[in-house]
């Protein structure tokens, strides 16, 4: 059983303290800066460390720190702020923003340290500026933060593969964070001291001012619950309050588009798919106001349909996106050198010079942006830096890293001056919160490939992979509203993938309806920015209506819920993964069962108000009210539900209104039901029973309802196994019924294994299934009325056989580290040699593939095997299923699951008196 706790996430936007004015003052050499959330007292004395006290007004807790304002390393040697003389301290500002300025005289240069605090913000900005130089100097390294931590505080460095580490100092009820608003710096810890360092590699000249990186120091309120990012050893176990408050910091001043953000994406150049004009037509299907047309972007000047597309864009009022790829930039100069001054080794060479990077990208594209009126810019391609820079350890290499990051910062800053939204895509996410603050959006996925789980539906595999990358990115403190996901199968991910039944056809044409609906619900559960891949023009009207319904629901119910909590494990081979949008008023929960087995989930409510709540299912069974007892839940209670195999479910916890308590119409809890003229009809699967509660006004009655008919088994897990050579048994064993031993982990048969099982399906299924002779001329997911028997193996490996990284060698740990075992499944190397028979007739066994691009050891791993069975089944009587395996693993064998089994319900009338 999967267990999760549902807690309301704090809403930081409506805190009354945010409305109080900011203030600053200087008294007896001590400066004070504050607002309704935070107060900072700073005292600098010559020749000794500075002293600071940070007061978190929301908790009343006070943090004391000893610090050095800055330290700088020049060619001539180091210079510390403690060697200088405080020449002045002054306060200035208004109720909206207040500033505390300290001036230091350090001999041949002067330094100005400014602390800035805005009304309503829970963090302050520290800026260091060098000016008044009397000589030229080359600045190698700067320490912008250096603190000594009191033993009563617990320091945590949250790195997690980002070039943007964050330091948290945690006490009993609150925490203080330190970060720099620029990627590519380093945190150094020495005992209880820590410092933030970066390598500007710049020459300072007299007559100019030289600002350093801005440091942000803020406070958090602890929630008492912590979470660890399982993908990164260097990611600290953070309190949920630290995550929430830091995400709030990243959203300060963000120019977010209207959310939810729905964009249609056309096919890539050279890939089969709808025309660009057809993609614009599809924008109407989902009320999308944004479009991304890669074909047109490849040749804007010579694109044959450009005028027609531009005219349609103007008529429809659509915004289109320009993609800027780093790998298209020409004549980039190298700046990386080894310690001797020679060209850098190959593993460090891909650090590009700032000027070359900026000039090549901007000069190439600025005219295109203005001429074709692009409003949204997407920076894409390989990462700027393809190495572990900190691991090289020599100053020229680190300077190259800083220049490369500065190039990206300057590019994005230049783009944002005149264009609405700038998004960084693909592996740029590895730079973490630094880009999250700089850019308006980051992609969830590093590459477009599916998570290899046993499945026939490619759309579900892609959706599971999306959520896995969401868990990785979201645990990096990046706000949900900054993240972008995609919906639908991406043909460009693997255009030559050998999917059975689609080897010689443009497989995007075969719409994966079940997988596409699953993917849409998955996207709504995570990020509010959706990139919908182009769909076939003959998309069923039911799927269009489904998308429009849930995208509209998202805009009404989740648009203002910018934060989400992961309440269960990440997608994988066993657990259910879940997402909670909980407030003081209730919660919306998304649950996903990624396996072929039913999973029971117990959810424990910890709501805020002492009221009565009801729990109802919104999808797939709309307004199915869940039990137990009388159907009402207290703020501290729990409920249990069972998720069907491969099911996505949306559940809502809402306060029961007083009007509902007086309602005379009966309510049914515990099973789907409908009420017609006072008669209650309860729905359930044939051959099962349900414990329900029927309520009318304040009276309720418990009932057990049995549904007529024979139960429908979706799993075949009772097998008999015998060992016999194929040649010895091929004539006598396929009809089944042979003697053997029960199959299970204790069965010691590894080669030449014959397995037999019996399955019986009721006659009522026959009218819902295509029983005509079958040939796999289309992918199996495009045959929803065909019954497929999925032969399942879940191998137990010591390592993950599938690499789930970005494919670029040497980029940050977030994409290179080994992931948990359950993230990969590949049966191709097992050489099972499977054959199958149904009622004595041999069936073709096909591999279910999860295609990858550029991965080893296998770009097309096999995740399951399947064969079509509906055309050979005898309904209403026993059927013999026989399997033969050249090599067999009893412990890994999980039997057969029936895919595309119709979901039939029986109705039973119950009394509502």
C-alpha positions in Angstrom: 0.0 0.0 0.0 1.2 3.5 -0.8 0.7 6.0 2.0 0.8 9.8 1.7 0.0 12.8 3.9 -1.9 15.8 2.5 -0.9 19.1 4.0 -2.1 22.6 2.9 0.8 24.5 1.3 1.3 27.9 2.8 0.1 30.8 0.6 2.7 33.4 1.0 1.1 36.0 -1.2 -1.5 37.2 1.3 0.6 37.5 4.4 -0.5 40.8 6.1 3.1 41.5 7.0 3.9 42.0 3.4 2.0 45.3 3.4 4.0 47.0 6.1 6.5 49.6 4.9 10.2 49.2 4.5 12.6 51.3 6.7 16.2 51.9 7.3 18.2 53.8 9.9 21.7 54.3 11.3 22.4 54.7 15.0 25.7 54.7 16.8 27.5 53.0 14.0 24.9 50.3 13.6 22.6 50.1 10.5 19.1 48.7 10.6 17.1 47.6 7.6 13.6 46.1 7.8 10.0 45.6 6.6 7.1 43.6 7.9 8.8 40.2 7.3 12.5 40.8 7.9 14.8 43.0 9.9 18.6 43.1 9.6 21.0 44.8 11.9 24.6 45.3 10.7 27.6 46.6 12.6 31.1 46.9 11.0 34.1 47.7 13.1 37.7 48.1 11.7 40.0 45.2 11.9 37.5 42.7 13.1 34.6 40.6 11.6 31.3 42.3 11.0 28.3 41.3 13.0 24.8 40.9 11.7 21.5 39.9 13.2 18.6 38.7 11.0 15.2 38.7 12.6 12.4 36.6 11.0 9.4 38.6 12.1 7.0 35.8 11.1 8.5 33.4 13.7 10.3 35.9 16.0 13.5 34.0 15.7 16.8 35.9 15.5 19.9 34.7 13.6 23.4 36.0 14.6 26.3 35.9 12.1 29.9 37.0 11.9 31.0 37.9 8.4 33.6 39.6 6.2 31.9 41.9 3.6 34.1 40.8 0.8 37.6 39.4 -0.1 39.3 39.9 -3.5 42.3 38.2 -5.1 44.3 40.3 -7.5 47.5 39.6 -9.4 49.3 41.5 -6.7 47.7 39.5 -3.8 44.5 39.3 -1.7 42.6 42.2 -0.3 40.0 41.8 2.5 37.3 44.3 3.5 38.6 43.9 7.1 41.8 45.6 6.1 39.8 48.7 5.2 38.4 51.6 7.1 34.7 52.4 7.4 34.4 55.9 6.0 30.6 56.2 6.3 27.3 54.4 6.8 24.0 56.0 5.7 20.4 55.0 5.3 18.1 56.2 2.6 14.8 55.3 0.8 11.1 55.2 1.3 8.3 52.9 2.5 8.5 50.9 -0.7 12.3 50.4 -0.8 15.0 51.2 1.7 18.8 51.0 1.4 21.7 50.8 3.8 25.0 51.9 2.3 28.5 51.3 3.9 31.6 52.9 2.4 35.0 51.3 2.9 38.4 52.9 2.2 40.8 50.1 1.2 43.9 52.1 0.2 44.2 52.1 -3.5 40.5 51.3 -4.1 37.2 52.1 -2.4 34.3 49.8 -1.9 30.6 50.5 -1.5 28.4 47.8 0.1 24.7 48.4 -0.4 21.9 46.4 1.3 18.5 46.9 -0.4 15.1 45.7 1.0 11.7 46.1 -0.7 8.3 46.3 0.9 6.8 42.8 1.3 9.9 40.8 0.3 11.5 38.3 2.5 15.0 38.7 1.2 17.5 41.6 0.8 20.1 42.3 -1.9 23.7 42.8 -1.1 25.7 44.7 -3.8 29.5 45.3 -3.7 31.0 47.9 -6.1 34.7 48.7 -6.5 35.5 52.3 -7.5 38.0 55.1 -7.0 40.9 52.9 -8.2 44.3 54.6 -8.3 46.0 51.8 -10.3 45.0 49.2 -12.9 44.5 45.6 -11.5 43.5 42.2 -12.8 40.8 40.7 -10.6 41.0 36.9 -10.4 38.6 35.8 -7.7 36.1 37.5 -5.4 34.5 36.1 -2.2 31.2 38.0 -2.0 29.9 36.1 1.1 32.1 34.8 3.9 30.3 33.9 7.2 31.1 32.0 10.4 28.1 29.9 11.5 27.0 29.7 15.1 26.9 26.1 16.4 23.2 26.3 17.1 22.5 26.6 13.3 22.6 23.7 10.9 24.1 24.5 7.5 22.9 22.8 4.4 24.3 23.3 0.9 21.8 22.5 -1.8 23.7 21.8 -5.0 22.1 18.9 -6.8 24.0 19.2 -10.0 23.2 22.9 -10.5 25.8 25.6 -11.2 23.8 27.5 -8.6 24.3 26.2 -5.1 22.2 27.6 -2.3 23.2 27.7 1.4 20.6 27.2 4.1 21.2 27.9 7.8 18.4 26.1 9.6 17.4 26.7 13.3 14.3 25.6 15.2 11.5 27.4 13.4 13.1 29.4 10.6 15.9 29.3 8.1 18.2 31.7 6.3 19.3 31.2 2.7 22.2 32.7 0.8 22.5 32.7 -3.0 23.9 34.7 -5.9 21.8 35.8 -8.8 24.2 34.3 -11.4 25.0 30.7 -12.3 28.6 29.4 -12.2 29.9 30.3 -8.7 31.0 27.9 -6.0 30.4 27.4 -2.3 33.4 26.6 -0.1 32.9 25.2 3.4 35.7 25.1 6.0 34.5 23.8 9.3 31.7 26.1 10.4 32.8 28.8 7.9 31.4 29.1 4.4 32.0 31.4 1.5 30.6 32.1 -2.0 33.3 32.5 -4.6 33.4 33.3 -8.3 36.1 34.1 -10.8 35.3 37.2 -12.9 38.7 37.3 -14.7 38.3 41.0 -15.5 40.7 43.9 -15.5 39.7 46.9 -13.3 40.7 50.3 -14.5 40.8 53.7 -12.8 37.8 56.1 -13.5 35.2 53.3 -13.7 33.0 51.5 -11.2 33.0 47.7 -11.2 30.0 46.0 -9.7 30.3 42.5 -8.3 27.6 39.7 -8.3 24.5 40.5 -6.2 24.0 38.4 -3.1 20.5 37.6 -2.0 19.9 36.8 1.7 16.4 35.7 2.8 14.4 34.0 5.5 12.1 31.0 5.4 9.5 29.6 7.8 10.0 25.9 8.4 7.1 23.4 8.0 8.7 20.5 9.9 8.7 18.2 6.9 11.7 17.5 4.8 12.3 16.0 1.4 15.4 14.7 -0.4 16.0 14.8 -4.1 16.8 11.1 -4.8 18.6 11.8 -8.1 21.5 13.8 -6.6 23.9 13.0 -3.8 24.8 16.7 -3.4 21.2 17.9 -2.9 20.4 18.8 0.7 17.4 17.4 2.4 15.3 20.5 2.5 12.4 21.5 4.7 9.2 22.1 2.7 9.1 25.6 4.0 12.6 26.3 2.6 11.5 25.0 -0.8 8.4 27.1 -0.8 10.0 30.3 0.3 12.9 30.0 -2.0 10.5 29.4 -4.9 8.6 32.5 -3.9 12.0 34.4 -4.0 12.6 33.1 -7.6 9.1 34.4 -8.6 9.8 37.9 -7.4 9.6 40.3 -10.4 9.0 37.4 -12.8 7.3 38.3 -16.1 5.2 35.2 -16.3 2.7 34.8 -19.2 -0.9 34.2 -18.5 -1.2 30.7 -17.1 -2.1 28.0 -18.1 0.0 28.6 -21.2 -1.0 26.3 -24.2 1.2 26.2 -27.3 0.9 24.1 -30.4 4.2 22.7 -31.8 4.5 21.8 -35.5 6.8 19.0 -36.8 10.5 19.5 -37.1 12.1 19.9 -40.5 12.3 16.6 -42.3 9.7 14.9 -40.1 6.3 13.8 -41.4 3.3 15.6 -39.9 0.6 18.2 -40.5 1.4 21.3 -42.5 2.0 24.6 -40.6 -1.4 25.9 -41.7 -3.0 22.7 -40.3 -1.1 23.3 -37.0 -2.6 26.8 -36.9 -6.0 25.3 -37.4 -5.3 23.0 -34.4 -4.8 26.0 -32.2 -8.6 26.5 -32.4 -9.2 23.0 -31.0 -7.6 23.9 -27.6 -8.0 27.7 -27.6 -4.2 28.0 -27.8 -2.8 31.5 -28.3 0.8 30.4 -29.0 2.4 28.4 -31.7 5.9 27.0 -32.5 6.7 26.2 -36.1 10.1 24.6 -36.5 9.9 24.1 -40.2 9.4 27.8 -40.9 12.2 28.7 -38.5 14.7 26.6 -40.5 14.4 29.0 -43.5 12.5 32.1 -42.7 13.6 33.9 -45.9 12.9 31.1 -48.3 10.0 29.3 -46.6 7.4 28.8 -49.4 4.3 29.2 -47.1 5.7 32.1 -45.1 3.3 34.8 -46.3 0.2 32.6 -45.9 1.3 31.5 -42.4 2.1 35.1 -41.4 -1.3 36.3 -42.6 -3.0 33.5 -40.6 -1.0 34.4 -37.5 -2.1 38.0 -37.7 -5.8 37.1 -38.4 -5.9 34.6 -35.4 -3.9 36.8 -33.1 -1.4 34.0 -32.4 2.1 34.6 -30.9 4.8 32.5 -32.4 8.2 31.5 -31.0 11.7 32.0 -32.4 14.2 29.3 -31.5 17.8 30.3 -31.0 20.2 27.4 -31.0 23.7 27.7 -29.7 25.0 25.0 -32.0 24.0 27.2 -35.0 26.3 30.0 -33.9 29.3 30.4 -36.3 33.0 31.2 -35.7 32.9 30.9 -31.9 36.3 31.5 -30.3 37.8 29.2 -27.7 38.9 30.7 -24.4 39.8 27.6 -22.3 43.5 27.2 -21.6 45.4 24.7 -19.5 47.7 26.0 -16.6 50.6 26.3 -19.0 48.7 28.5 -21.4 48.4 25.9 -24.1 45.0 25.0 -25.6 42.7 23.2 -23.2 42.3 19.4 -23.2 39.4 18.1 -25.2 37.2 17.6 -22.2 37.3 21.3 -21.3 37.5 22.9 -24.8 33.7 23.5 -25.3 33.7 26.6 -23.1 32.9 29.4 -25.5 34.0 33.1 -25.3 31.4 35.5 -24.1 31.7 38.0 -26.9 31.7 35.5 -29.7 28.7 33.8 -28.2 26.7 37.0 -27.8 27.6 38.6 -31.1 27.0 35.4 -33.1 23.6 34.8 -31.7 22.3 38.3 -31.4 23.5 39.7 -34.7 22.2 36.7 -36.5 18.7 36.8 -35.0 17.8 40.3 -33.9 16.8 41.4 -37.4 14.7 38.2 -37.8 12.9 39.0 -34.5 12.0 42.5 -35.5 11.1 41.7 -39.1 8.9 38.7 -38.4 7.4 40.1 -35.1 8.4 37.3 -32.8 7.2 37.8 -29.2 8.6 34.6 -27.6 12.2 33.5 -27.7 13.5 30.0 -27.0 17.2 29.5 -26.3 17.9 25.9 -27.2 20.7 23.5 -28.3 23.5 21.9 -26.4 24.7 23.4 -23.1 27.2 26.2 -23.2 29.4 24.3 -20.8 29.9 20.6 -21.3 32.2 19.8 -18.4 32.6 19.6 -14.7 34.3 22.9 -14.4 34.9 22.8 -10.6 36.7 19.5 -11.0 39.5 20.9 -13.2 40.6 23.3 -10.6 42.9 25.6 -12.6 42.2 29.3 -12.8 42.1 29.7 -16.6 39.5 26.9 -16.9 37.3 28.5 -14.2 37.5 31.9 -15.9 36.4 30.2 -19.1 33.4 28.9 -17.2 32.5 32.3 -15.9 32.8 33.9 -19.3 30.6 31.2 -20.9 27.9 31.7 -18.3 28.2 35.5 -18.7 27.5 35.0 -22.4 24.2 33.3 -21.7 23.2 35.9 -19.1 24.0 38.8 -21.6 22.1 37.0 -24.4 19.0 36.5 -22.3 19.2 40.0 -20.8 19.4 41.5 -24.3 16.5 39.5 -25.6 14.2 40.4 -22.6 14.7 44.1 -23.3 12.3 44.0 -26.3 10.5 40.7 -26.3 7.8 39.2 -24.1 9.2 35.9 -22.8 12.5 34.1 -23.0 12.6 30.4 -22.3 15.6 28.2 -22.0 15.1 24.6 -23.2 16.7 21.2 -22.9 20.0 20.8 -20.9 20.1 24.4 -19.8 17.8 23.3 -16.9 21.0 21.8 -15.4 22.0 25.3 -14.4 19.1 25.3 -12.1 17.7 28.2 -10.2 20.2 30.7 -11.8 18.4 30.4 -15.1 15.0 30.0 -13.4 15.3 33.6 -12.1 16.8 34.9 -15.3 14.4 33.3 -17.7 10.6 33.1 -17.9 10.5 29.3 -18.4 12.6 26.2 -18.4 11.8 22.9 -20.1 11.1 19.9 -17.9 12.7 17.4 -20.2 16.4 17.2 -21.2 15.5 15.0 -24.2 12.3 13.7 -25.6 12.3 10.0 -24.8 10.0 7.8 -22.8 10.6 6.2 -19.4 11.0 2.5 -20.2 8.2 0.9 -18.2 6.2 -2.1 -19.3 3.6 -0.5 -21.6 2.1 -0.7 -25.1 1.1 3.0 -25.3 3.9 5.2 -26.3 1.9 8.3 -25.2 1.9 7.0 -21.6 5.6 6.2 -21.7 6.4 9.8 -22.8 4.1 11.2 -20.1 5.7 9.1 -17.3 9.1 10.4 -18.5 7.8 13.9 -18.3 6.8 13.5 -14.7 10.1 11.9 -13.8 11.9 14.9 -15.1 9.5 17.2 -13.4 10.4 15.5 -10.1 14.0 16.1 -10.8 13.7 19.7 -11.9 11.1 20.7 -9.3 13.2 19.3 -6.4 15.8 21.9 -7.6 13.7 24.6 -6.0 12.5 25.7 -9.5 8.9 27.1 -9.3 6.3 25.0 -11.1 5.1 28.1 -13.0 8.6 28.4 -14.5 8.5 24.8 -15.9 7.3 23.7 -19.3 6.1 20.2 -20.4 4.9 18.6 -23.5 1.7 16.7 -24.5 1.6 13.9 -27.1 4.0 11.7 -29.0 7.0 13.6 -30.3 7.8 12.1 -33.8 11.2 13.8 -33.9 12.3 11.9 -30.8 12.8 8.7 -32.8 11.6 9.0 -36.4 13.1 5.7 -37.4 12.0 3.7 -34.3 11.0 0.1 -35.3 7.6 0.1 -33.6 5.8 -3.1 -34.5 3.2 -2.3 -37.1 4.7 1.1 -38.0 8.1 0.3 -39.6 7.1 1.5 -43.0 4.5 4.2 -42.1 4.6 7.7 -40.6 3.6 6.4 -37.1 2.5 9.8 -35.9 -0.7 9.2 -37.9 -1.8 6.5 -35.6 -3.2 8.5 -32.7 -2.6 7.0 -29.3 -5.9 8.1 -27.8 -5.5 6.4 -24.4 -1.9 7.6 -24.1 -2.7 11.1 -25.3 -5.4 11.6 -22.7 -3.1 10.2 -20.0 -0.4 12.6 -21.1 -2.7 15.6 -20.9 -3.8 14.8 -17.4 -0.1 14.2 -16.5 0.8 17.6 -17.9 -1.9 19.4 -15.9 -0.7 17.7 -12.8 2.8 19.2 -13.1 3.7 22.3 -15.0 1.1 24.9 -16.2 2.9 25.5 -19.6 1.9 22.9 -22.1 3.5 22.4 -25.5 1.1 20.2 -27.5 2.7 18.3 -30.3 0.9 18.4 -33.7 -1.9 15.9 -34.0 -3.5 14.1 -36.9 -6.1 16.2 -38.7 -8.6 13.4 -38.2 -8.3 13.6 -34.4 -11.5 12.2 -32.9 -14.0 14.8 -31.7 -14.1 13.0 -28.4 -10.4 13.7 -27.8 -10.8 17.3 -28.8 -13.7 17.8 -26.4 -11.6 16.0 -23.7 -8.7 18.3 -24.1 -10.8 21.5 -24.1 -12.7 20.4 -21.1 -9.6 19.7 -18.9 -7.6 22.7 -20.1 -10.6 24.9 -19.2 -10.9 23.2 -15.8 -7.2 23.8 -15.2 -7.6 27.5 -15.9 -10.5 27.7 -13.4 -9.1 25.6 -10.6 -5.3 25.5 -10.8 -4.3 28.8 -12.4 -3.7 30.5 -9.1 -2.2 27.5 -7.4 1.5 28.0 -8.3 2.9 25.5 -5.9 2.5 21.7 -5.9 3.8 19.0 -3.5 4.9 15.6 -4.6 3.1 13.3 -2.1 4.3 9.8 -3.3 7.4 8.3 -4.9 8.6 9.2 -8.4 7.3 7.3 -11.5 8.8 3.8 -11.7 8.2 0.1 -11.8 6.2 -0.2 -8.6 4.7 2.8 -6.7 2.0 5.2 -7.4 3.2 8.8 -8.0 1.0 11.6 -6.8 0.8 15.4 -6.7 -1.2 17.6 -4.2 -2.5 21.1 -4.7 -3.7 21.7 -1.1 -4.9 25.0 0.4 -6.7 26.0 3.6 -10.0 25.3 1.7 -9.3 21.8 0.4 -7.1 19.9 -2.1 -6.9 18.6 -5.6 -4.9 15.4 -6.0 -3.4 13.7 -9.1 -2.5 10.0 -8.8 -0.8 7.9 -11.5 -0.4 4.1 -11.4 2.4 3.3 -13.9 2.3 -0.4 -13.5 0.0 -3.2 -14.7 -1.1 -4.2 -11.2 -3.9 -2.5 -9.1 -2.4 -0.3 -6.4 -4.0 0.7 -3.1 -3.4 4.2 -1.9 -4.1 5.6 1.6 -4.2 9.3 1.8 -4.1 11.0 5.2 -5.7 14.4 5.4 -4.2 17.2 7.5 -6.5 20.1 6.6 -6.6 23.4 8.3 -10.2 24.0 9.3 -12.4 22.0 11.7 -15.1 21.4 9.1 -16.8 18.6 7.2 -15.2 17.6 3.9 -16.2 15.4 1.1 -13.9 13.5 -1.3 -15.0 13.1 -4.8 -13.4 11.7 -7.9 -13.3 14.1 -10.9 -11.6 11.7 -13.4 -12.1 9.2 -14.8 -15.5 8.8 -13.0 -16.8 12.3 -12.6 -18.2 13.2 -9.2 -17.9 9.7 -7.8 -18.0 10.3 -4.1 -15.6 8.3 -2.0 -16.3 6.8 1.4 -15.8 5.6 4.1 -18.4 5.7 6.9 -21.0 8.3 6.2 -19.0 9.9 3.4 -17.9 12.9 5.5 -14.3 13.5 6.4 -12.8 15.5 9.3 -9.7 17.7 8.8 -7.6 14.9 10.3 -8.9 11.7 8.7 -7.9 9.4 5.9 -9.4 7.6 3.0 -8.3 4.7 0.8 -8.8 4.2 -3.0 -7.6 1.5 -5.4 -6.0 2.6 -8.7 -6.5 0.4 -11.7 -3.5 -0.6 -13.8 -2.1 2.3 -15.8 -4.7 4.7 -14.5 -4.5 8.4 -14.0 -7.0 9.8 -11.4 -8.0 13.2 -10.2 -9.5 13.5 -6.7 -10.9 16.6 -5.1 -11.3 17.3 -1.3 -13.8 20.1 -0.7 -15.6 21.5 2.2 -19.2 20.3 2.5 -21.5 23.3 2.1 -24.5 23.9 4.5 -26.8 23.7 1.4 -25.5 20.2 0.7 -26.4 19.1 4.2 -30.1 20.2 3.6 -30.3 18.7 0.1 -33.2 16.3 -0.2 -31.7 14.6 -3.3 -29.9 11.4 -2.1 -26.1 11.2 -2.2 -24.2 8.0 -2.7 -20.7 7.5 -1.3 -18.4 4.6 -2.1 -19.4 3.9 -5.8 -20.4 5.7 -8.9 -24.2 6.3 -9.0 -26.9 8.2 -10.7 -30.3 9.4 -9.4 -33.3 9.5 -11.7 -36.7 10.4 -10.2 -35.6 9.4 -6.7 -34.3 6.0 -7.8 -30.7 5.4 -7.0 -28.7 3.2 -9.5 -25.3 2.2 -8.3 -22.6 1.2 -10.9 -19.9 -1.5 -10.5 -18.0 -4.1 -12.3 -19.8 -7.4 -12.9 -19.2 -10.0 -10.2 -18.0 -7.6 -7.6 -19.6 -5.9 -4.6 -19.3 -2.4 -3.0 -19.9 -1.0 0.5 -21.8 2.3 0.0 -23.5 4.9 2.1 -26.7 6.5 0.9 -27.4 10.0 2.5 -30.5 12.0 2.4 -30.3 15.2 4.4 -28.8 14.3 7.7 -29.7 10.6 7.6 -27.5 7.9 6.1 -27.6 4.2 5.7 -24.9 1.6 5.0 -25.5 -0.9 2.2 -23.6 -3.6 0.4 -24.4 -3.9 -3.2 -23.6 -7.0 -5.3 -23.4 -6.6 -9.0 -24.7 -9.4 -11.2 -22.6 -11.2 -13.8 -19.3 -13.0 -14.0 -16.1 -11.1 -12.9 -13.8 -10.1 -15.7 -10.2 -11.0 -15.0 -7.6 -8.7 -16.5 -4.6 -10.7 -15.3 -3.5 -14.3 -15.8 -1.1 -15.1 -13.0 -1.7 -18.8 -12.2 0.6 -20.8 -14.4 1.8 -24.4 -14.7 5.4 -24.8 -15.9 7.2 -27.8 -17.3 10.6 -28.3 -18.9 10.8 -29.9 -22.3 12.7 -29.2 -25.5 10.8 -27.3 -28.1 11.1 -30.1 -30.6 9.8 -32.6 -28.1 6.7 -30.6 -27.2 5.8 -28.5 -30.3 3.2 -31.1 -31.4 1.6 -32.1 -28.1 1.9 -29.2 -25.7 0.4 -26.1 -27.5 -3.2 -27.1 -26.8 -2.4 -26.8 -23.1 -3.6 -28.8 -20.1 -0.2 -30.6 -19.6 1.2 -31.6 -16.3 3.8 -29.5 -14.5 4.6 -27.6 -11.3 3.2 -24.2 -10.2 5.3 -21.4 -11.6 6.8 -19.0 -9.2 10.2 -17.8 -7.8 10.8 -21.4 -6.5 10.5 -23.0 -9.9 14.0 -24.1 -10.9 13.4 -24.1 -14.7 15.6 -21.7 -16.6 15.7 -23.2 -20.2 13.1 -24.7 -22.5 10.2 -23.8 -20.3 6.6 -24.5 -21.3 3.9 -22.6 -19.4 0.1 -23.1 -19.4 -2.8 -21.2 -17.9 -6.6 -21.0 -18.3 -8.6 -17.8 -18.9 -12.3 -17.3 -19.2 -13.9 -14.1 -20.4 -17.7 -13.5 -20.4 -19.8 -13.4 -23.6 -20.9 -9.9 -22.8 -17.4 -8.7 -23.9 -17.8 -10.0 -27.4 -19.8 -7.1 -28.7 -17.2 -4.6 -27.6 -14.2 -6.4 -29.2 -13.0 -6.7 -32.8 -12.9 -10.5 -33.3 -11.9 -10.5 -37.0 -8.7 -12.1 -38.1 -5.8 -9.9 -37.1 -2.6 -8.6 -38.8 -0.4 -6.0 -37.2 -0.4 -3.4 -39.9 -0.7 -0.5 -37.4 0.8 0.1 -34.0 -0.9 -1.8 -31.3 -2.0 1.4 -29.5 -4.0 2.3 -32.6 -6.2 -0.8 -32.3 -8.3 0.0 -29.2 -10.9 -2.7 -30.0 -8.3 -5.5 -30.1 -7.4 -7.5 -27.1 -3.7 -7.8 -26.6 -2.1 -10.2 -24.0 1.0 -8.5 -22.5 3.6 -10.9 -21.3 5.3 -9.2 -18.4 8.8 -9.6 -17.1 10.3 -7.3 -14.4 14.0 -8.2 -14.1 16.0 -7.5 -10.9 19.2 -5.8 -11.9 22.0 -4.4 -9.8 22.2 -1.3 -12.0 20.0 0.7 -14.3 20.6 -0.7 -17.9 19.2 2.5 -19.5 21.0 5.8 -19.1 18.5 8.6 -18.5 20.8 11.5 -19.1 21.1 14.3 -21.7 23.4 12.4 -24.0 26.0 15.2 -23.9 29.3 13.9 -22.4 30.5 15.5 -19.2 27.7 17.9 -18.3 26.6 18.4 -14.7 26.0 15.6 -12.3 22.3 16.0 -12.6 22.3 14.3 -16.0 25.3 12.0 -15.5 24.6 10.3 -12.2 23.1 6.8 -12.0 19.4 6.9 -11.4 17.4 4.4 -9.3 17.0 0.9 -10.7 13.3 1.3 -11.5 14.0 4.0 -14.0 15.1 1.5 -16.7 13.8 -1.8 -18.1 15.3 -3.6 -21.1 14.4 -7.2 -22.0 16.1 -7.3 -25.4 19.3 -8.9 -24.1 17.4 -11.7 -22.2 16.9 -13.8 -25.4 13.6 -15.2 -24.1 12.8 -16.7 -27.5 9.1 -16.4 -26.7 6.3 -18.3 -28.5 2.6 -18.2 -27.7 -0.4 -20.3 -28.5 -4.1 -19.6 -27.7 -6.4 -22.7 -27.8 -3.7 -24.5 -29.8 -3.3 -21.8 -32.5 0.1 -20.1 -32.6 0.1 -16.3 -32.2 2.8 -13.9 -33.4 4.7 -12.4 -30.4 5.8 -8.8 -30.8 8.2 -6.7 -28.7 6.9 -3.5 -27.1 9.6 -0.9 -27.5 10.5 2.3 -25.8 12.6 4.2 -28.3 15.6 6.3 -27.2 17.9 8.6 -29.1 21.7 8.4 -28.7 21.7 6.1 -25.7 23.6 2.9 -24.8 23.6 0.0 -24.6 20.3 -0.2 -26.5 18.6 2.7 -28.3 15.4 0.6 -28.6 14.9 -1.3 -25.3 12.2 -3.9 -25.1 9.9 -3.3 -22.1 7.3 -6.1 -22.7 6.1 -8.7 -25.2 2.6 -9.0 -26.5 0.3 -10.9 -28.9 -3.2 -10.4 -30.2 -5.8 -12.7 -28.6 -9.3 -11.3 -29.2 -9.7 -12.9 -32.6 -9.0 -16.4 -31.2 -10.7 -16.3 -27.9 -13.8 -18.4 -27.1 -16.0 -16.1 -24.9 -18.0 -17.7 -22.1 -15.8 -20.8 -21.8 -12.3 -21.7 -20.8 -9.3 -20.8 -23.0 -5.9 -22.4 -22.8 -2.9 -20.0 -23.0 0.5 -21.6 -23.6 3.9 -20.0 -23.7 7.4 -21.3 -24.6 10.6 -19.6 -23.6 14.1 -20.6 -24.6 15.5 -18.8 -21.6 13.3 -18.1 -18.6 13.4 -16.3 -15.2 10.6 -17.5 -12.9 11.3 -14.7 -10.4 11.0 -12.0 -13.1 7.9 -13.5 -14.8 4.8 -11.5 -13.8 2.2 -13.4 -15.9 0.0 -11.8 -18.6 -2.1 -8.6 -18.4 -4.9 -8.0 -20.9 -4.6 -4.6 -22.6 -7.7 -2.8 -24.1 -10.1 -4.8 -22.0 -13.4 -2.8 -22.2 -14.5 -1.3 -18.9 -18.0 -2.7 -18.4 -20.3 -1.7 -15.6 -23.4 -3.2 -14.2 -26.1 -1.1 -12.6 -28.1 -2.1 -9.5 -31.0 -0.2 -8.0 -31.0 0.5 -4.3 -33.5 2.1 -1.9 -32.9 5.7 -1.0 -35.3 5.8 1.9 
